[in-house]
Amino acid sequence: MVAIIVGIVLIAFTVFAALPGGLAWGAEIIAFLKGCAPVLAAFVGLISVFIGIADLKDKNEAKKEEEAGKEG
């Protein structure tokens, strides 16, 4: 319950900070998002490649185990 309340408070603060009548941080938020988007995209891409490689290894291992099970 506390986590939900904290989440709602933080979301409300974010909206308040971005609105022109509030803290008017809208331009800074947009600049931050523009700056972090390429870095975040590269990070997500790198993780996706690692997950893909691990998935291929798991499929190959499962195939070998299946073939070994048929032989024995």
Backbone as a printed PyTorch tensor [residue, N CA C, xyz], in Angstrom:
tensor([[[  0.8200,  -1.1900,   0.0000],
         [  0.0000,   0.0000,   0.0000],
         [  0.8650,   1.2560,   0.0000]],

        [[  1.9510,   1.2060,   0.7670],
         [  2.8480,   2.3610,   0.8320],
         [  3.4840,   2.6100,  -0.5300]],

        [[  3.8400,   1.5250,  -1.2250],
         [  4.4670,   1.6750,  -2.5380],
         [  3.5260,   2.3510,  -3.5280]],

        [[  2.2390,   2.0250,  -3.4580],
         [  1.2620,   2.6420,  -4.3580],
         [  1.1420,   4.1350,  -4.0610]],

        [[  1.0880,   4.4800,  -2.7820],
         [  0.9750,   5.8900,  -2.4020],
         [  2.2090,   6.6690,  -2.8360]],

        [[  3.3800,   6.1020,  -2.6050],
         [  4.6200,   6.7680,  -3.0190],
         [  4.6500,   6.9280,  -4.5340]],

        [[  4.2300,   5.9030,  -5.2610],
         [  4.1920,   5.9840,  -6.7190],
         [  3.2690,   7.0760,  -7.2120]],

        [[  2.0990,   7.1760,  -6.6050],
         [  1.1410,   8.2130,  -7.0010],
         [  1.7000,   9.6040,  -6.6910]],

        [[  2.3400,   9.7600,  -5.5310],
         [  2.9330,  11.0540,  -5.1680],
         [  4.0310,  11.4380,  -6.1600]],

        [[  4.8740,  10.4790,  -6.5240],
         [  5.9530,  10.7810,  -7.4630],
         [  5.4210,  11.1100,  -8.8600]],

        [[  4.3870,  10.4130,  -9.2930],
         [  3.7840,  10.7300, -10.5900],
         [  3.1690,  12.1230, -10.5540]],

        [[  2.4940,  12.4530,  -9.4580],
         [  1.8990,  13.7880,  -9.3290],
         [  2.9790,  14.8670,  -9.3420]],

        [[  4.0990,  14.6180,  -8.6600],
         [  5.1960,  15.5870,  -8.6780],
         [  5.7500,  15.7600, -10.0870]],

        [[  5.8740,  14.6550, -10.8160],
         [  6.3960,  14.7220, -12.1820],
         [  5.4880,  15.5660, -13.0690]],

        [[  4.2010,  15.3400, -12.9570],
         [  3.2520,  16.1250, -13.7560],
         [  3.3230,  17.5980, -13.3490]],

        [[  3.3600,  17.8620, -12.0430],
         [  3.4440,  19.2360, -11.5480],
         [  4.7180,  19.9220, -12.0460]],

        [[  5.8340,  19.1950, -12.0360],
         [  7.1040,  19.7760, -12.4530],
         [  7.1160,  20.0910, -13.9490]],

        [[  6.4160,  19.2990, -14.7400],
         [  6.4350,  19.4980, -16.1890],
         [  5.4590,  20.5720, -16.6550]],

        [[  4.4290,  20.8490, -15.8760],
         [  3.4250,  21.8230, -16.2950],
         [  3.9760,  23.2430, -16.2530]],

        [[  3.5350,  24.0840, -17.1900],
         [  4.0040,  25.4800, -17.2030],
         [  3.6550,  26.2410, -15.9190]],

        [[  2.5410,  25.9540, -15.3000],
         [  2.1510,  26.6510, -14.0830],
         [  2.8810,  26.1440, -12.8490]],

        [[  3.4770,  24.9780, -12.9280],
         [  4.1860,  24.3920, -11.7970],
         [  5.6260,  24.8580, -11.7670]],

        [[  6.5330,  23.9090, -11.7750],
         [  7.9560,  24.2490, -11.7540],
         [  8.4970,  24.6050, -13.1310]],

        [[  7.7160,  24.3370, -14.1640],
         [  8.0720,  24.6480, -15.5580],
         [  9.3920,  24.0100, -15.9740]],

        [[  9.5550,  22.7530, -15.6390],
         [ 10.7580,  22.0110, -16.0290],
         [ 10.5810,  21.2980, -17.3620]],

        [[  9.5380,  21.6200, -18.0940],
         [  9.2280,  20.9280, -19.3430],
         [ 10.3820,  20.9100, -20.3290]],

        [[ 11.0370,  22.0510, -20.5310],
         [ 12.1470,  22.1180, -21.4910],
         [ 13.3290,  21.2630, -21.0310]],

        [[ 13.6060,  21.2830, -19.7320],
         [ 14.7100,  20.4780, -19.1990],
         [ 14.4010,  18.9820, -19.3040]],

        [[ 13.1380,  18.6310, -19.0930],
         [ 12.7420,  17.2270, -19.2130],
         [ 12.9150,  16.7530, -20.6490]],

        [[ 12.4940,  17.5690, -21.5920],
         [ 12.6460,  17.2080, -23.0060],
         [ 14.1210,  17.1000, -23.3850]],

        [[ 14.9440,  18.0120, -22.8990],
         [ 16.3810,  17.9460, -23.1880],
         [ 16.9990,  16.6770, -22.6050]],

        [[ 16.5840,  16.3140, -21.4050],
         [ 17.0840,  15.0860, -20.7910],
         [ 16.6750,  13.8640, -21.6050]],

        [[ 15.4070,  13.8210, -22.0180],
         [ 14.9400,  12.6880, -22.8080],
         [ 15.6650,  12.5920, -24.1500]],

        [[ 15.9240,  13.7500, -24.7630],
         [ 16.6710,  13.7470, -26.0280],
         [ 18.0920,  13.2380, -25.8210]],

        [[ 18.6870,  13.5820, -24.6960],
         [ 20.0580,  13.1670, -24.4290],
         [ 20.1800,  11.7060, -24.0390]],

        [[ 19.2040,  11.2020, -23.3050],
         [ 19.3360,   9.8310, -22.8110],
         [ 18.7740,   8.7970, -23.7830]],

        [[ 17.9750,   9.2100, -24.7570],
         [ 17.3530,   8.2600, -25.6800],
         [ 18.3840,   7.4290, -26.4580]],

        [[ 19.4280,   8.0220, -27.0530],
         [ 20.3990,   7.1950, -27.7760],
         [ 21.1620,   6.2350, -26.8620]],

        [[ 21.4950,   6.6910, -25.6750],
         [ 22.2130,   5.8310, -24.7310],
         [ 21.3110,   4.6800, -24.2900]],

        [[ 20.0610,   4.9900, -23.9860],
         [ 19.1150,   3.9590, -23.5780],
         [ 18.8720,   2.9670, -24.7110]],

        [[ 18.7540,   3.4600, -25.9380],
         [ 18.5460,   2.5810, -27.0870],
         [ 19.7400,   1.6470, -27.2880]],

        [[ 20.9490,   2.1590, -27.1300],
         [ 22.1420,   1.3190, -27.2560],
         [ 22.1830,   0.2660, -26.1520]],

        [[ 21.8280,   0.6560, -24.9430],
         [ 21.8260,  -0.2730, -23.8120],
         [ 20.7920,  -1.3840, -24.0240]],

        [[ 19.5940,  -1.0190, -24.4430],
         [ 18.5470,  -2.0130, -24.6900],
         [ 18.9530,  -2.9220, -25.8500]],

        [[ 19.5590,  -2.3650, -26.8760],
         [ 20.0320,  -3.1720, -27.9990],
         [ 21.0940,  -4.1700, -27.5800]],

        [[ 22.0200,  -3.7260, -26.7430],
         [ 23.0740,  -4.6170, -26.2590],
         [ 22.4900,  -5.7530, -25.4270]],

        [[ 21.5610,  -5.4380, -24.5640],
         [ 20.9190,  -6.4770, -23.7530],
         [ 20.1500,  -7.4420, -24.6530]],

        [[ 19.4930,  -6.9260, -25.6920],
         [ 18.7550,  -7.7840, -26.6150],
         [ 19.6810,  -8.7550, -27.3350]],

        [[ 20.8480,  -8.2810, -27.7220],
         [ 21.8230,  -9.1580, -28.3770],
         [ 22.2620, -10.2640, -27.4200]],

        [[ 22.5600,  -9.9110, -26.1740],
         [ 22.9660, -10.9240, -25.1920],
         [ 21.8550, -11.9420, -24.9470]],

        [[ 20.6130, -11.4860, -24.8760],
         [ 19.4870, -12.4000, -24.6720],
         [ 19.3280, -13.3130, -25.8880]],

        [[ 19.4950, -12.7550, -27.0710],
         [ 19.4000, -13.5560, -28.2870],
         [ 20.4700, -14.6270, -28.3560]],

        [[ 21.6920, -14.2860, -27.9840],
         [ 22.7850, -15.2660, -27.9810],
         [ 22.5000, -16.3600, -26.9600]],

        [[ 22.0410, -15.9790, -25.7730],
         [ 21.7260, -16.9690, -24.7380],
         [ 20.5920, -17.8780, -25.1960]],

        [[ 19.6110, -17.3310, -25.8990],
         [ 18.4990, -18.1260, -26.4010],
         [ 18.9830, -19.1390, -27.4330]],

        [[ 19.8720, -18.7170, -28.3270],
         [ 20.4220, -19.6520, -29.3180],
         [ 21.2050, -20.7670, -28.6410]],

        [[ 21.9830, -20.4300, -27.6340],
         [ 22.7340, -21.4550, -26.8990],
         [ 21.7930, -22.4340, -26.2110]],

        [[ 20.7190, -21.9140, -25.6060],
         [ 19.7550, -22.7890, -24.9340],
         [ 19.0660, -23.7210, -25.9270]],

        [[ 18.7120, -23.2050, -27.1100],
         [ 18.0630, -24.0340, -28.1240],
         [ 19.0040, -25.1320, -28.6080]],

        [[ 20.2730, -24.7850, -28.8120],
         [ 21.2440, -25.7920, -29.2460],
         [ 21.4370, -26.8550, -28.1730]],

        [[ 21.4980, -26.4420, -26.9230],
         [ 21.6740, -27.3910, -25.8250],
         [ 20.4550, -28.3050, -25.6990]],

        [[ 19.2590, -27.7450, -25.8450],
         [ 18.0440, -28.5490, -25.7700],
         [ 17.9850, -29.5450, -26.9260]],

        [[ 18.4260, -29.1190, -28.0970],
         [ 18.4350, -30.0150, -29.2550],
         [ 19.4070, -31.1650, -29.0350]],

        [[ 20.5850, -30.8520, -28.4710],
         [ 21.5610, -31.9170, -28.1880],
         [ 21.0280, -32.8990, -27.1490]],

        [[ 20.3580, -32.3800, -26.1180],
         [ 19.7910, -33.2530, -25.0900],
         [ 18.6830, -34.1260, -25.6650]],

        [[ 17.8950, -33.5750, -26.5720],
         [ 16.8230, -34.3480, -27.2060],
         [ 17.3980, -35.4580, -28.0560]],

        [[ 18.4570, -35.1610, -28.8030],
         [ 19.1000, -36.1710, -29.6360],
         [ 19.7440, -37.2470, -28.7720]],

        [[ 20.3320, -36.8400, -27.6480],
         [ 20.9500, -37.8110, -26.7440],
         [ 19.8750, -38.7050, -26.1070]],

        [[ 18.7100, -38.1520, -25.8590],
         [ 17.6210, -38.9310, -25.2760],
         [ 17.0740, -39.9550, -26.2510]],

        [[ 17.0530, -39.6100, -27.5340],
         [ 16.5620, -40.5480, -28.5490],
         [ 17.5360, -41.6930, -28.7540]],

        [[ 18.8260, -41.4190, -28.6310],
         [ 19.8500, -42.4440, -28.8360],
         [ 19.8740, -43.4410, -27.6870]],

        [[ 19.6430, -42.9350, -26.4680],
         [ 19.7830, -43.8000, -25.2890],
         [ 18.5430, -44.4260, -24.8850]]])
